[in-house]
């Protein structure tokens, strides 16, 4: 986490890396509407999430963690509290949190996600 805190990140790269994460997960160059919405949600939490300033990779990791702990990534507003809690701690959301942070911590994987994300965002516009 200290490594992530020491690496600067701007809002455009945060969105691209979040989008690129979903490209890596699906092995597709284009994002579904759902994946695009998730990437935008994570990018919003990068700058507006609890304790985040939108300045470093740590803020991005924290935004993703918040997204998959108490945000839309758990089905907020659509599923019961018990289902959201399970997803956050042991289910699919827990897996995403771990994979996202691992992607950020790996220089090669992060660069790949950034490149794929920029391409996916260009295709979406």
N, C-alpha and C positions, 0 to 999 in steps of 0.2 A: 504494500500500500504506500510505503514511503516513495518507492520508485514512481508510482502513478502520480503522487502529489508533486513530484519534482518536474514532471513533463507538462508543459503548457499545451493548451488545446483551445481553439476558438469554436464558435457556435457552428460554423459551416462544416468543419472537420468532425465535430461531435455528431452532427446529423448524418454525415457521410459514413462514419464508422458504425453508427447504429444501423444504418441501412445495409452496410456491407456485412454486418454480423448476420443479418437475415439471408443475404445472398449466400454466405458461406454455409449457413444451416440448411438451405434448400438446394444448394448447388445450381442456382439459376441467376441469370444476369438481371432479370426484371423482378420487381417486387409486386406482390399482391397488394390490394388495397389495405388489407389487414396488417401486413408487414410494414407498409408505409406509415400507417397510422401509429403502429407501435414504435417505429423509429422516431417519428415526430414527437410522440409522448416522452420517450427517453431523452430526446434532445431538449425538450421543454424543461424536464426535471434536472437536466445538466446545469441549467442556469437558475431555475426557480425552485428546485427541490429543497427539502429540509437541509439547511446548513450549506448548501451549494452556492458557489459564486460564478460558475460558468467559466472557469479559468484553466483547469487542469484535467488530466486524465482521471484523477481521483474523483473529481466532480461528475465526470461521465460514468464512472463505475458506480458511484453513489446514486446517480439518477436512475441507472438501470436497476440497481438493487431496490430502490424505492418503487419503481414501476412494477417489479415482480414480487414485492412484499405487500404493499398496501394500495397499489394503483390498478390501472386497467389490465395489467398483465395477469391479474388473479381473477378476472371476471367481475371486478367491482361494479355493483349495481345490477348484476345479472345473475349472480349465484349467491348461495347462502354463506354466512360468515364461516361456518365450519368447512365448507368446500374451499373457500378462499384461503383459509389458514392452512389446510392440508396442502394445497397447491404451492403455497409460499414456502412451506417448511420441508416437504418431502416429495412433492409432485413435479409437474412440468415447469412451474415457475422457479422452483429451487434449482432445477437442472439448468435453466436459462441463466440464472444469476451466476452460477459457477462457470458456465461456458463463456459468458460475456466477459467476466473479469479475467479469465484465463487468456482470452483473445487479446485483451488490452495489455496484459503483462508480457506477451510474446511479441517482440518487435516485428518479426516477419509476418506473423498472422495479422497483427494490427495494420501493417502497411498494406497487406493484401485486402483487408476489409475496407480500408480507406479508399483504395483504388476501385474496388468493386462497387462500393457505395456511391462514389462520384459518378460512375457509369450508370448505375441504376437510377440515380436522381436525374441525370441528363435524359435518360429514356422516358422518365415519368413526366417531364415537362414538355 
